[in-house]
Each structure stands twice: as structure tokens, then as C-alpha cells.
């Protein structure tokens, strides 16, 4: 992790070169900014929340249809 006031994307090649100079066997991969990491993390949470919300809406609709069916059946039995 590197904290800088300069453009982080512009420093990635310099950081890779310095790490390669210190230890040539150390792989450097997935160089990203902290904003990118936080954005990706938030996207996963947002997708999960959206999925749970969709299932909750489906359950609510099924419950409403079930209650309507039961009430319709009870009223139809009374009318006979």
C-alpha cells in the first residue's frame, strides 16, 4: 500500500520498477487505487442488497396473493 499526493496511476510503473529492483521474484499484480477497491466493495454490497430486496418483494406479492385467495374462498363459502 502506498500513500501519495500525486497521481496514483502515474506512480504504478515507478513502484513496480522499485519492487522489481528490491526483489525480482516478488510478483506485483492488481495495482489499484483505494477508491477503486472501495467502489468494487460497495458494488458487491449494493448487488446483494438489491437481490435481497427483489426476493422480499416477491415474498410480499406471494403473501398478498395467498391472503387474497384465502379471503376469497371464505367469502365464497359464506355466500353459498
Secondary structure, DSSP 8 states (H G I E B T S, - for coil): ----SS-HHHHHHHHHHHHHHH-TTS-------HHHHHHHHHHHHHHHHHHHHHHHHHHHHHHHHHHHHHHHHHHHHHH-
